[in-house]
Amino acid sequence: MLSIRKIALLGLPLMTLAGGASVAHADPCLSLTGCLEQDAKSQLDSAKSSVKNTGSQFTSGMRDQAKQRWNNATEAEREKLLAKGGALTSQGANATEKLNNAEKTVKDRWNNASQTEREKILAQRDKLTNATNSVSNAEKNAKDRWNNASESTKNAWKSQKDRVKSDLKDATSIPSLPSL
């Protein structure tokens, strides 16, 4: 009798959990986490599809433009286009090689660095990140100030900008010499 009670006490929560899991599996939105996962998955799938479609449209448009340009080109223009294509291919290969070398150099520098050197590298990275964030914040603040400013304030800023441009132009221009 005691063992039946233990089995019932242990088995009931397991059965409830198993039943809930099978229902949640059948309809993911019956549980909060299932619904959130389903929503996140559908948003991710939608974003992937959008990026794929946009990329396909872009490359298709570029391909069509290139075909049209090739078909309308004279023989001399086609030779120039072929030469440009070869130059672009070699430039791309050079850029890829430079990027790979730079990446290898950074990895080697990190792997060969002592703990203090690594701390310096991380500090430099943090300093650059903070500087980038500061610039981004300053740009955002300037845009926000501009968007929230009244029309008269915008006009005053524009006239001040024009005055500075004019003053800079006057200061950097060379005066004409009188003719003799």
N, C-alpha and C positions, 0 to 999 in steps of 0.2 A: 504494500500500500504506500509506504514511504517512497519507494523507488518510482512508483507511478506518478506521485505528486511531483518528484524532482524532474522527471521527464516532462511532465506537463508544464512546469514552471520554466524549464529551459527551452522546451520545444515551441511553446506558444509565441515568444518573441521572434524565434527563427522563422516560424511559419508566416507570421505577420510581415516580417521583412521580405521573405521570399515572395509572398503574394504582392506586396507593394512594388517590389522590383519588377515582377512580371507585368504588372499593370503599367508601371512607368516606362517599361521597355515598349509596350504596345503603343502608348501615347506619351511622348516625352514631356509634354506640358502638364502632366498630372503632378509632377514634382517640380519644385522651384528650380533646383539645379538642372534638371533635365530640360526645362523650358529655357533657362538661360543659355545652356550649352547649345540647344537647337537654334536659338536666336543668333548667337555668336557664329555658329557654323553657317547659317544662311547668309549672314552679313559678310562673312569671309568669302563664301562662294560667290556672292554677288560682286564683291570688290574684285576678285580674281577674274571673273567673267568680264567685268567692265574694262579692266586693264588689258586683258587679252584682246577684246574687241577694238579698243582704242589703238592698241599697237598694230593690230592687223590692218585697220583702216589707214593708219599713218603709213605703214610700209607699202600698202597697196597703192596709195596715192603717190608716194615717192616713186614707186616702180612704174606707174603709169606715166608720170611726168618724164622720167628718164627714157622710157620707150618712145614717147612722143618727141622728145628732144632728139633722140637718135634718128628716128624716122624722118624728121624734118631737116636734119643736118646735111651739109655738103660733105664730099669726101674729105676735104681738108679739115673741116670741123670734127669729123669722126676720128681722124688721126689725132687731133688735139685731145679729144675726149679720151681716147685710148691711152695716150701718154699721161694724161692727168690721172686716169685710173691706176696705172702702174705706180705713179708717184705717190698716190694716196695709199696704195697697198704697202709700199715700202715704208712710208711714214708711220702707218699703223703698226707695222711689225717693229719698227724702231721704238715707238712709244710703248708698245707692250713689253719689249725687252727692257727698256729703262724702268718701267713700273715693276717688273719682276726683280730687277737688280736692286731697286730701292727697297722693296719689301724684304729681300734677303739681307740687305745691309742692316735694316732695322731689327730683324729677328736676330742676326748675329750680334748686334750691339747689345740687345737685351740679354741674350744667353750668356755673353761674356762679361756682363756687368756685375760688379759687386753689389751688395745690398745698399750701400750708400749711393752708388751711381744709379741704381734702380729707383731709389727714393727721389733723386734729383730729376730723373726722367719723368716720373709720375707727377712731380711738382710742376715741371714744365708743361706737361699735358693739362693739368688742372688749371694752370695760369692761362693757357691758350683757350681752354673751354670757358673759363670765367670771362675772358676778354670777348670771346665770340658772343656769349650770352649778354654781356653788357651792351655790345653794339646792337644786337637784336632788340634788346629792351629799349635802347635809345631810339631806334628806328620806329618801334611800335608806339612809344610815347609821343614821338614827333607826329606820327600819322594820327594818333588819337587827338592830340592838341589841334591839329589842322582840321580834322573832321568835326570837332566840337566847337571850333571857333566861329564867331559871328562873321558876317560878310564884311563888316567894316574892319575887323581885326585882320582878316585875310588880305584885304586890300592894303592895309598898312604894312603887313609883312611883305607883300609883293613889291610895293614901292621901295621899301628898305632894301630888298634883294636887288632891285634895279639900280639903286644908288650905289650899292657896294660893287656891282658889276661895272658900272660906269667909272667909279673911282679906281678900280683895279685896272681897267682898260687905259685910263689916263696915266696911271702910275707906271704902267709897263710899256707904253708906246714911246717910240723914239721921236722927239720933235724934228720937224723938217728943218733942214739947214737953209739959211737964206742964200739965194743965188747971188753970185758975184758978178 
